[in-house]
Amino acid sequence: MAFTLRQLQFFVAAAEQGSVSGAARALSISQSSVTEAVRALEDDLGVTLFDRQARGMEITHKGSVFLRHARQILQDVATARTAFQDDAAQVTGRLSLGVTSLVAGYVLSDILSRFRRAHPQVELNVIEDSGDYLQHLLIGGELDVAVLLTSSVRDRMALHVEALLVSPYRLWLPLGHPLAEQEAIALEQLAGQPLIQLMVDEIEESMRHLMAALAVKPQVAFRTRSVEAVRSLVATGAGLAILPSLVYRPWSLEGDRIEIRDVSSDLPSVQVGLAWRKGAPLSQVASNFIRSAQGTIPAR
């Protein structure tokens, strides 16, 4: 029997929430409905999508691969349902879009994929740069819209800002690390632990402020601008990392497992969203892009 859209929706919710109970709350349905849907999906695919554990559900490697397909299918269905609204496909023009490096790697592809399917005749010009420079281009009228970390937008008087996604910081650990036995870890427990630090966008600044507030500082073992490098280093036991769940994936490129845990402290969060200039009318193309982006990004 072929899987259903309902099963895909429940599977995606379980993967994003990390538990049956969390998925049930997010969807306002019973836990048994989520459990039955995921099991039926596993039976249909012939693979195990989750490892069931006492503290929740850990998505498997095959589950991670299928998760991207499931999200794409649901996005395609959503796009198909709006295919004839306002003759969107007939809209032509040019969109100048700005994006920061972190957003480009983990959010932009889904947004652009949906927009291009709905508006195939629009010409896209995408610029990747720092958040500060993109804000400068927006205010100067050289960009229509930017997708960036909105928590770093400083000039709220000149720019409209709309958050699409809020991503909390989590602790990344290698498989089998002693701290992974706990549900939540206090920052003080990281004293003396080697730390891998990501030097991208506002993450570097956030972590610097966070570490400065600790009485005993973790040892920064490695600094890098590559999320994949962080993933590999953590997975092989070179250190731990504190990063937004937005960029978390359970496997490194080498196929090693990465654990993720909550930190029982008041950590900041990363907000991803849109920014555009105040005081200037939006083109039809820019308005369509904003509406498309608003319906694209799942919770992370």
PLY file of the C-alpha trace (Angstrom):
ply
format ascii 1.0
element vertex 300
property float x
property float y
property float z
element edge 299
property int vertex1
property int vertex2
end_header
0.00 0.00 0.00
1.41 3.42 -1.00
2.11 5.92 1.77
-0.23 8.86 2.27
0.27 12.60 2.69
-1.08 12.24 6.22
1.68 9.74 7.05
4.30 12.10 5.61
2.96 15.02 7.68
3.07 12.95 10.88
6.56 11.63 10.08
7.93 15.14 9.44
6.37 16.38 12.68
7.90 13.48 14.65
11.32 14.13 13.09
11.18 17.86 13.87
9.86 17.45 17.42
12.04 14.45 18.30
9.22 12.52 19.96
5.74 11.13 19.38
4.32 13.27 22.17
5.87 16.43 20.72
4.49 15.65 17.26
1.05 14.96 18.72
1.06 18.32 20.52
2.22 20.19 17.42
-0.50 18.59 15.28
-3.21 18.56 17.97
-3.84 14.85 17.51
-3.42 11.70 19.61
-0.05 10.06 20.15
-1.43 6.77 18.86
-2.24 8.42 15.51
1.39 9.52 15.12
2.73 6.10 16.17
0.45 4.24 13.75
1.27 6.57 10.86
5.04 6.27 11.35
4.90 2.48 11.66
2.75 2.19 8.53
5.22 4.41 6.67
8.15 2.25 7.80
6.29 -0.89 6.69
5.58 0.62 3.28
9.18 1.79 2.74
10.76 -1.30 4.28
13.19 0.74 6.38
13.50 1.89 9.99
13.00 5.64 10.15
13.54 6.09 13.90
15.45 4.40 16.70
13.02 4.30 19.62
14.69 5.26 22.91
13.53 6.04 26.43
14.18 9.76 25.97
12.44 10.00 22.59
13.03 9.09 18.96
16.37 9.40 17.16
16.03 9.59 13.40
18.12 7.01 11.53
20.40 7.72 8.59
17.78 6.41 6.16
15.18 8.41 8.02
17.23 11.59 7.49
17.47 10.87 3.78
13.72 10.26 3.51
12.93 13.38 5.57
14.14 15.66 2.80
12.02 13.76 0.25
8.99 13.98 2.54
9.37 17.74 2.97
9.77 18.17 -0.78
6.62 16.15 -1.49
4.58 18.21 0.97
5.93 21.45 -0.52
5.07 20.26 -4.04
1.53 19.51 -2.94
1.20 22.94 -1.32
2.49 24.57 -4.50
0.10 22.56 -6.68
-2.84 23.72 -4.60
-1.99 27.36 -5.31
-0.86 26.90 -8.90
-3.79 28.79 -10.36
-4.13 31.55 -7.81
-3.76 35.02 -9.34
-2.15 33.51 -12.45
1.12 33.48 -10.49
3.04 31.63 -13.18
2.40 34.50 -15.60
4.17 37.06 -13.42
7.40 38.26 -15.00
10.12 40.57 -13.85
13.36 40.54 -11.90
14.01 39.92 -8.21
17.21 41.09 -6.51
17.63 38.92 -3.45
20.23 39.05 -0.69
21.20 36.17 1.57
23.78 35.54 4.30
26.09 32.53 4.14
24.44 30.52 6.92
20.98 31.05 5.46
22.24 30.23 1.96
23.44 26.83 3.11
20.46 25.72 5.20
17.32 27.65 4.25
17.60 29.25 0.83
17.28 26.15 -1.35
13.81 25.29 -0.07
12.60 28.89 -0.43
13.93 29.28 -3.97
12.68 25.86 -5.05
9.12 26.73 -4.09
9.30 30.22 -5.59
10.75 29.04 -8.91
8.07 26.39 -9.34
5.34 28.99 -8.74
6.99 31.80 -10.77
9.14 30.22 -13.48
9.32 33.40 -15.59
10.88 35.60 -12.91
14.60 36.35 -13.31
16.50 35.93 -10.04
19.66 37.75 -9.04
21.00 36.43 -5.71
23.81 38.09 -3.74
25.47 36.38 -0.77
27.19 38.66 1.74
27.27 39.66 5.40
24.11 40.76 7.17
25.41 44.32 7.64
26.20 44.73 3.95
22.85 43.30 2.86
21.09 45.83 5.11
23.12 48.58 3.43
22.00 47.34 -0.01
18.36 47.12 1.09
18.32 50.69 2.43
20.01 51.91 -0.75
17.37 50.24 -2.94
19.84 47.82 -4.55
18.05 44.75 -3.17
14.33 43.98 -3.14
14.36 41.49 -0.26
16.96 39.75 1.92
16.78 36.42 3.72
19.04 36.68 6.76
19.34 36.34 10.51
16.76 38.91 11.49
17.99 39.06 15.08
21.02 40.93 13.73
19.04 43.60 11.86
19.91 46.91 13.52
18.06 49.62 11.59
14.42 48.73 12.32
13.36 52.28 11.41
14.44 51.76 7.79
13.59 48.10 7.30
10.55 45.88 7.62
11.55 42.65 9.36
9.55 39.44 9.55
10.87 36.33 11.31
10.10 33.02 9.61
11.93 30.60 11.88
13.25 30.63 15.44
16.04 28.14 16.07
17.33 27.50 19.63
20.93 26.70 20.42
21.65 23.07 21.32
24.73 21.13 22.42
26.30 18.77 19.86
28.17 15.71 21.14
29.79 12.61 19.63
28.02 9.28 20.01
28.77 7.73 23.42
29.93 10.92 25.12
29.29 10.77 28.92
27.23 13.98 28.85
24.88 12.44 26.29
23.35 10.31 29.06
21.60 13.45 30.36
18.45 15.04 28.92
19.69 18.59 29.63
23.20 19.80 30.37
24.24 22.82 32.41
26.77 25.16 30.82
29.00 24.74 33.89
29.44 21.07 32.93
31.31 22.17 29.82
34.21 23.50 31.88
37.39 21.88 30.63
35.66 20.35 27.62
37.16 21.08 24.18
34.82 23.28 22.14
34.52 23.62 18.37
33.51 27.20 17.51
31.72 28.26 14.33
32.79 31.71 13.08
29.77 32.59 10.92
27.34 35.52 11.02
26.17 36.41 14.54
26.94 32.95 15.95
30.52 33.94 16.71
29.40 37.02 18.66
26.67 35.11 20.54
29.10 32.43 21.66
31.70 34.98 22.71
29.17 36.67 25.02
28.02 33.31 26.32
31.51 32.09 27.16
32.42 35.40 28.79
29.62 34.91 31.32
30.99 31.57 32.54
33.22 31.39 35.59
35.23 28.53 34.08
35.66 28.79 30.32
35.56 25.78 27.99
38.71 25.27 25.97
38.23 26.39 22.36
39.98 23.61 20.47
39.17 24.70 16.94
37.64 27.68 15.13
36.18 27.32 11.64
33.77 28.96 9.20
32.58 25.55 7.94
29.55 23.88 9.50
30.58 20.60 7.87
33.97 20.85 9.58
32.22 21.34 12.93
30.04 18.32 12.20
33.00 16.08 11.38
35.10 17.27 14.32
32.29 16.73 16.82
31.38 13.32 15.38
34.98 12.07 15.70
35.34 13.28 19.30
37.54 16.32 18.73
35.21 18.51 20.77
31.68 19.68 21.49
29.75 22.50 19.85
26.88 24.84 20.73
24.97 25.70 17.57
21.43 26.49 16.42
19.33 23.40 15.73
18.77 24.92 12.27
22.13 23.54 11.11
21.98 20.23 12.99
22.11 17.01 11.04
22.46 13.65 12.83
25.30 12.41 10.59
28.65 13.80 9.49
29.79 13.49 5.87
31.81 10.47 6.95
28.68 8.78 8.30
29.45 9.23 12.01
26.59 9.90 14.42
26.14 13.25 16.21
24.01 13.55 19.36
22.14 16.71 20.34
21.00 17.79 23.81
19.28 20.75 25.43
21.32 23.14 27.54
19.63 24.08 30.82
20.60 27.75 30.62
19.16 30.89 29.10
20.74 30.55 25.68
19.97 32.92 22.81
18.13 31.79 19.71
18.68 32.45 16.04
15.87 34.02 14.03
15.80 33.60 10.27
13.50 35.78 8.23
12.94 38.48 5.67
13.87 42.14 5.47
12.85 44.79 2.96
12.97 48.57 2.79
10.32 50.74 4.38
8.86 53.69 2.50
9.08 52.11 -0.94
6.30 50.13 -2.66
7.03 46.44 -3.20
6.93 45.11 -6.72
4.52 42.27 -7.52
7.51 39.95 -7.84
8.87 40.90 -4.40
5.42 40.55 -2.82
5.03 37.08 -4.34
8.45 36.07 -3.05
7.58 37.17 0.48
4.29 35.22 0.42
6.07 32.16 -0.95
8.80 32.31 1.71
6.23 32.67 4.48
4.79 29.27 3.61
8.03 27.41 3.03
10.13 27.08 6.18
9.26 24.37 8.73
10.06 24.71 12.42
13.64 23.82 13.36
0 1
1 2
2 3
3 4
4 5
5 6
6 7
7 8
8 9
9 10
10 11
11 12
12 13
13 14
14 15
15 16
16 17
17 18
18 19
19 20
20 21
21 22
22 23
23 24
24 25
25 26
26 27
27 28
28 29
29 30
30 31
31 32
32 33
33 34
34 35
35 36
36 37
37 38
38 39
39 40
40 41
41 42
42 43
43 44
44 45
45 46
46 47
47 48
48 49
49 50
50 51
51 52
52 53
53 54
54 55
55 56
56 57
57 58
58 59
59 60
60 61
61 62
62 63
63 64
64 65
65 66
66 67
67 68
68 69
69 70
70 71
71 72
72 73
73 74
74 75
75 76
76 77
77 78
78 79
79 80
80 81
81 82
82 83
83 84
84 85
85 86
86 87
87 88
88 89
89 90
90 91
91 92
92 93
93 94
94 95
95 96
96 97
97 98
98 99
99 100
100 101
101 102
102 103
103 104
104 105
105 106
106 107
107 108
108 109
109 110
110 111
111 112
112 113
113 114
114 115
115 116
116 117
117 118
118 119
119 120
120 121
121 122
122 123
123 124
124 125
125 126
126 127
127 128
128 129
129 130
130 131
131 132
132 133
133 134
134 135
135 136
136 137
137 138
138 139
139 140
140 141
141 142
142 143
143 144
144 145
145 146
146 147
147 148
148 149
149 150
150 151
151 152
152 153
153 154
154 155
155 156
156 157
157 158
158 159
159 160
160 161
161 162
162 163
163 164
164 165
165 166
166 167
167 168
168 169
169 170
170 171
171 172
172 173
173 174
174 175
175 176
176 177
177 178
178 179
179 180
180 181
181 182
182 183
183 184
184 185
185 186
186 187
187 188
188 189
189 190
190 191
191 192
192 193
193 194
194 195
195 196
196 197
197 198
198 199
199 200
200 201
201 202
202 203
203 204
204 205
205 206
206 207
207 208
208 209
209 210
210 211
211 212
212 213
213 214
214 215
215 216
216 217
217 218
218 219
219 220
220 221
221 222
222 223
223 224
224 225
225 226
226 227
227 228
228 229
229 230
230 231
231 232
232 233
233 234
234 235
235 236
236 237
237 238
238 239
239 240
240 241
241 242
242 243
243 244
244 245
245 246
246 247
247 248
248 249
249 250
250 251
251 252
252 253
253 254
254 255
255 256
256 257
257 258
258 259
259 260
260 261
261 262
262 263
263 264
264 265
265 266
266 267
267 268
268 269
269 270
270 271
271 272
272 273
273 274
274 275
275 276
276 277
277 278
278 279
279 280
280 281
281 282
282 283
283 284
284 285
285 286
286 287
287 288
288 289
289 290
290 291
291 292
292 293
293 294
294 295
295 296
296 297
297 298
298 299
